[in-house]
Amino acid sequence: MALTGRTKLALTGAVLGAATVLGPIGCVEQTLTVDSNPPGALVYLNDQEIGRTPLKRDFLWYGNYEVVVRTEGYETINTTADIEPPWWNNVPLDLLAALLPATLRDTDHHLTYTLKPAPSHEPEVTGLLSRAQEMREQLESSEYTRPATTRATTQP
């Protein structure tokens, strides 16, 4: 079916009228803040690096997030965080919130983590040296150990 000039003009007017009416529709800004002690820890949400603490980040979806917080010299934190929507951003009210001619802000989501220092794994040098000496003595006293020689053991 071909559209006539008058139909095209009416359709264009309807689209422009709807855009004019719907133009001032607001939106919802959702912000997540992540802090850590000590600051400067690297943060991953759902296996995606989002930055170093302290950080403030916009997000799109509510629900469960896998959170990893790590920094050198501290134990890594692997956990989950449940980010709940405000009452006005649940179905069916979320549609009405999106149609309001104002910007709604949901910035009450704060995640704070305290990292524990990693245990020191430095080997005890004296213990290591004493065990090495014991093993050397066992090897040298073995009946299967040959004495050291200074001449070649292979024939040319």
N, C-alpha and C positions, 0 to 999 in steps of 0.2 A: 504494500500500500504506500503510495507516494504521498508525501505531506505537501500541502499547498503553502504558499507564502503566508497566508493568514494563520494557518495552523502552526507553522514554525514560529511565527511571531508570538502567538499565544503561549506556546510551550516555552519559549525563551523567557517571556514575561513571568510565567509561573516559577521557573527555576530561579530567576533573579529575585522574585518576591520571597521565595522560600529561603534563599541565601540571606536576604535582608532581615527576615524574621529570625532565622537561626544564627545569624552572624554574631550577636553578642553572647552566645552560649559560653558559659564558663568552663573550667576544667578542674581537675583534682591534682594537686601537687603532693607527691608522697616522698618523704625523705627519711633515710636511715642514717643514724649516727653510730659509729663504732669507735670505741676507746679501748686502750690497753694500758696496763702498768707492767713494764715500762713502755713508754710511747715509742713509736717507730716500728712496731711489729707489722709484718706483711699479712694482709687479710685476703682470704679467698672465700667467695660465695659460690656454691655449686660448681666447684673446680675452676672458677674464673677469678683471676687476680683482680682485685678492685682498688688496691692501694695500700698505703701505710697509715697507721693510726697516728693521731686522731684524724678521722675522715668523716665527711658528710656526703652522702650519695643519694641521688634520686633512684627510685625503683618502680617497677611496673606492677609486679604481682605480689599479692599477699600469700601467705602459706608457710610451709616449712623450707628452710634453707640449710644446707650443709655448710658449716662454718669451720675454716681452718685459720688459726692465728699462730704465726711463728716468727721467731727472731733468734739470732745467733746467741748461744750461751744459755738458752731457756728451753724448757720442755714445750713441744708443740701441743696446741690445744686443738682437738678434733671433736666437734660437737654439732648440735643442730639448734636452730633458733626458729621459733614459730612467730611469725609476724601477722598479727590479727588486724583486720580492718575495723575502722570505727563504725558505729551503729548506722550512720548515714551512707556507708559505702558497702552495704549488703544488698543482695537482690531482694526486692525490686526497687529499693530506695536508691540504689546506685545510678539508675537511669535518671531519676529526678534530680539527683545531685549533679549529674553531668549536664543537665539542661538548665540549671540555674544560671542567671547572668552574672555570676561571680566566680572567683577562683577560691576553691576550698583547699585548705592546707591540712595535711596529715603528717605532722613532723614529730610525733611523740614516740618514735621508735628508736630506742637507744640500746645498744649492746655494749657491755663493758666486760673485759676479761683481764684477769690478773695472772700473768705467767710466772711459773715457778722456775727458779734457777736449775739448770741441768746438773745432775750429779757429776762430780769430777771423776774422770776415768784415767787419770795419769797412773801409769804402772809404777809400782814400788821398785826403784832402781836397785836397791840393795837386795831385795828378795829375788829379783830377776838374776842378778849377778851371782848370788849364792846358788841358785838352782842350776845355772849354766856351769858353774865350777863342779858341782856334784855330777852332772851328766858327763863332763869332760873326764873326770876321774873314773867313772864307770866305763867309759869307752876305752881309756888307756889301760885299764886293768883287765879288759876282756881278752880271752884266749884267741879270739879271732882278729884282733888288731895286729897289723904288721908293724914292725919298727920302721921309722922314717929312714929313707935312704937318699943319698946325694947322687947316685949314679942312675943312668937311664935304665928303665925296666924293659924297654923294647929294643929289639935287634934291628940294625939298619938293613 
